Amino acid sequence: LGHVWKIPAAGGQMTQLTKVAGEYLQPAWAPDGRELVVTRGTGGFLRQHSVSNNAWYELRRIGANGEFDQRVTDVNRPYVASRPGMPRRPIVQAWYGPDGRIFYVADMHASGVWEIDATHFHVLKFLATGAGTHGLYVSRNTRDLYITNRGEGSISVLYFATRRLVAKWRLPGGGSPDMGGVSADGKGLWLS
């Protein structure tokens, strides 16, 4: 198990940002650069299991210089932090909206995305996107959020300005879109 570190792009002293060891996945920086959210699991991947075999997950909010490391959830669904015993689900990835007021959390088992208030950490709404929701990728112009749905071979598109789903693209022959990114020029979305 490990930690999240910040390393200056020009080189220099590394800063450990996390206080609790774990299997950290998909860190996402807030637009203002003052904090990040990251998914932390129990280490299923490191034990040569898939990430979805982690015994539990939590979402953590971490200061840009390690000044705080705060648990947002203590189980796998953002809205049950104060309700132990609720079903646990793998949160795969979290990502901030362009203004930093909201972050989005992909929930594979609920097959959608949770919209979370980034200041008070309460659920604003749930958007059903498709079976096996997995990856979140922001367009280069920060207009859209591309959401991969592994279980049905599709990509949902969320328009940030309205916070609504505006399109669903299906892969020919199905497939299982997983992790990926947006090209530097913003003209291509690539997925594994």
ZAMARGU-4260 file (C-alpha; in steps of 0.2 Angstrom, whole numbers, plus 5000, padded with zeros to 4 digits):
<rodrens>
0) 5000/5000/5000 | 5006/5017/4997 | 5003/5036/4997 | 5000/5051/4986 | 5015/5062/4983
5) 5017/5079/4974 | 5032/5081/4964 | 5037/5098/4956 | 5037/5098/4937 | 5054/5106/4937
10) 5061/5093/4950 | 5065/5095/4968 | 5058/5090/4985 | 5043/5078/4985 | 5029/5081/4997
15) 5019/5067/5004 | 5000/5072/5003 | 4991/5058/5012 | 4992/5052/5030 | 4984/5035/5028
20) 4992/5022/5017 | 4981/5013/5004 | 4978/5009/4986 | 4975/5027/4979 | 4967/5028/4962
25) 4963/5042/4950 | 4968/5058/4959 | 4958/5073/4952 | 4964/5091/4956 | 4952/5105/4960
30) 4952/5118/4946 | 4960/5131/4958 | 4974/5119/4963 | 4971/5120/4981 | 4965/5102/4984
35) 4962/5085/4976 | 4950/5071/4978 | 4956/5053/4976 | 4948/5036/4978 | 4957/5025/4991
40) 4954/5006/4992 | 4961/4992/5003 | 4974/4986/4990 | 4964/4972/4980 | 4974/4977/4965
45) 4991/4975/4974 | 4985/4958/4979 | 4983/4954/4961 | 4964/4956/4961 | 4954/4968/4951
50) 4951/4985/4958 | 4932/4980/4960 | 4938/4966/4972 | 4944/4979/4985 | 4935/4975/5002
55) 4930/4993/5003 | 4933/5010/4996 | 4933/5028/5002 | 4934/5045/4994 | 4947/5057/5002
60) 4949/5075/5000 | 4967/5081/5001 | 4976/5098/5003 | 4988/5103/4989 | 5002/5103/5001
65) 4996/5089/5013 | 4989/5101/5026 | 4973/5090/5027 | 4968/5073/5022 | 4950/5071/5025
70) 4938/5056/5022 | 4923/5061/5012 | 4915/5044/5013 | 4918/5030/5025 | 4910/5017/5013
75) 4908/5015/4995 | 4893/5026/4992 | 4894/5045/4994 | 4878/5047/5003 | 4880/5034/5017
80) 4895/5041/5026 | 4885/5043/5042 | 4875/5026/5040 | 4886/5011/5042 | 4880/4995/5036
85) 4873/5001/5020 | 4879/4992/5004 | 4896/4996/4998 | 4900/4999/4980 | 4916/5002/4971
90) 4919/5020/4967 | 4931/5020/4953 | 4935/5038/4949 | 4930/5056/4955 | 4932/5072/4945
95) 4929/5090/4948 | 4917/5101/4937 | 4926/5116/4929 | 4921/5128/4943 | 4926/5117/4957
100) 4909/5118/4966 | 4904/5100/4961 | 4913/5084/4959 | 4907/5069/4950 | 4909/5051/4956
105) 4908/5036/4945 | 4899/5021/4953 | 4901/5005/4944 | 4887/4995/4953 | 4874/5009/4953
110) 4878/5012/4934 | 4880/5030/4935 | 4888/5046/4942 | 4885/5054/4959 | 4885/5073/4959
115) 4893/5079/4975 | 4893/5097/4983 | 4912/5100/4984 | 4910/5111/4999 | 4898/5102/5010
120) 4900/5085/5004 | 4882/5080/5001 | 4874/5072/4986 | 4865/5084/4974 | 4859/5070/4962
125) 4862/5054/4954 | 4863/5052/4935 | 4860/5035/4928 | 4873/5034/4913 | 4874/5015/4909
130) 4879/4998/4915 | 4896/4998/4924 | 4900/5016/4925 | 4919/5018/4926 | 4930/5032/4919
135) 4928/5051/4919 | 4936/5062/4906 | 4934/5081/4904 | 4935/5089/4887 | 4949/5101/4884
140) 4937/5115/4883 | 4930/5110/4899 | 4912/5109/4892 | 4909/5091/4893 | 4912/5076/4904
145) 4914/5059/4895 | 4908/5044/4906 | 4913/5027/4901 | 4900/5013/4904 | 4910/4996/4904
150) 4895/4985/4906 | 4886/4990/4890 | 4900/4997/4878 | 4895/5015/4878 | 4901/5033/4883
155) 4889/5045/4890 | 4892/5064/4888 | 4887/5076/4902 | 4886/5095/4898 | 4893/5104/4913
160) 4883/5120/4910 | 4867/5112/4912 | 4873/5097/4922 | 4863/5085/4911 | 4867/5070/4900
165) 4866/5076/4882 | 4872/5061/4872 | 4876/5042/4873 | 4888/5034/4860 | 4888/5016/4858
170) 4904/5006/4853 | 4902/4995/4837 | 4900/4977/4843 | 4899/4982/4861 | 4916/4982/4869
175) 4921/4988/4887 | 4927/5005/4887 | 4938/5007/4902 | 4952/5020/4906 | 4958/5033/4893
180) 4960/5051/4890 | 4957/5066/4879 | 4970/5071/4866 | 4981/5086/4868 | 4972/5095/4854
185) 4955/5090/4861 | 4949/5082/4845 | 4950/5064/4851 | 4944/5053/4865 | 4954/5037/4867
190) 4949/5023/4878 | 4957/5006/4882
</rodrens>
